[in-house]
């Protein structure tokens, strides 16, 4: 039986440098933008914004790498990287932000903590319960 599950690390979609897309883009894999996107991007994988690319108003993805320009809010479940010539004007919600020398970030950042695994969470709750009983 052949699995139809998409690999979110594979870039199956590339928006070329002469392409302009207006509207919402939703995809289960990674995306590379070398053109212009005016609309929301939602990806289960990574989103790469090429050096001559422009995107607005929002991006949601696993990781976002910006070498071009993004105006608007971005949200990742992992990291945001702004490369040397990259520019982000907007709010970023992520587990981490990396800004290379020369990269520009104008906006607010919200760093979220990784979700705790079930066992750690259970152990913390068990310790709290023990403390409550002993007091």
N, C-alpha and C positions, 0 to 999 in steps of 0.2 A: 504494500500500500504506500503510495507516495503522499508525503505530508504537504499540505498547502499553506502551512504557517510561513509568514513572511519574516525574514531576518531584519530586525530594525537597524542593524549596523550597516546593511548594504544600501548604497545610494542607487536607487532605481529611478529617481526622478531628478532631472537637471533642467533648470529654467535658463535657457541660453541668454547671452548678453544682449541680443536685439529683441528679446521678448518682454512684453508688458502684460501682466495678468491683473485683472481687477476682479476681486471676489474672494471667497473663503476657500482655502486649500486644506484638505484633511487627508492624511496618508499614514499607513502603518509602518513605513520604512523611513529611511533618512532622505534628506532633500538638500540639494545644492542650488543656490540661487546666484546666477551671474547677471540676471536682468533686473527687472523692476516688478515688485509685487505691491499692489495697493489692496490690502485685505488681510484678513486673519489667516495665520498659518498654524495648524495643529498637527504635530507629528509625534508618533510613538518612538521614533529614533532621533538622530541628531539633525540639526539644521546648520548648514554652512552658508554664510553670506559672503560671496566672493568680493574681491577688491573693488570692482566697478559696480557692484549691486546696490540697490536701494529697496528697503522694505518698510512699510507702515501699515496699519497701526499696532499690530500685536503678533507675538510668536509664542507658542507653547511647545516645548520639546524636551527630550531627555537632556541633551547638551546643545548649546548654541555657540558657534564660533563666528565672530564678526570681523571680517577684513574690510568690508565696505561700510555702508551707512544704514542704521536702523533708527527710525523715529517712532516711538511708542513704547508700550509696555511689553516686557518679556518675562516668561516664567519657565523655569526648568526644574526637573526632578534631580538633576545632578549639578553641572557647572556651566558658567558663562565664561567665554574667553574673548577678550577684545584684543585683536592683534595690532601690530605697530601702526597701521594706517586705518584701523577700524574706528568707528564712531557710533556711540549709542546715546541717544537723547530720549530719556524716558525712565521709567521705573523698572527695576530688575528684582525678581524674587527667585532665589536659587540657594543651593547648599554651599556655593562658593563662587567667587568672581576672581578671574585672573585678568589683569590689564597689563599688556606688554608695554615697554617703553615707546612712547609716541601714540599709544591708544588713547581715545577720548571717551569719558563717561560723564554726561551731564544728566543728573537725575537723582533718584533715591534708590537705595538698595535695601533689601530685606533678606537677611541670611537665615534660612530655616535649618533646624537641626535634623539630622537623619532620624527616621522613625526607629524606635527601639525594637529589637527582635522579641518574639514572644517569651522566650526563656528569661531574658534579662528583665523584662517587664514583670513577669510572674515572680521572680526572685525579689525585686524591689518591693512589690506588693506584699509578699510573704514577710519580709523584714519589717515593713511598716505594721503589719498585723501583729508580729511578735512584740514590737515595741509598745503597741497599744495594750496588749494583754499584760505585759510586765509592769505597766504603770498603773 
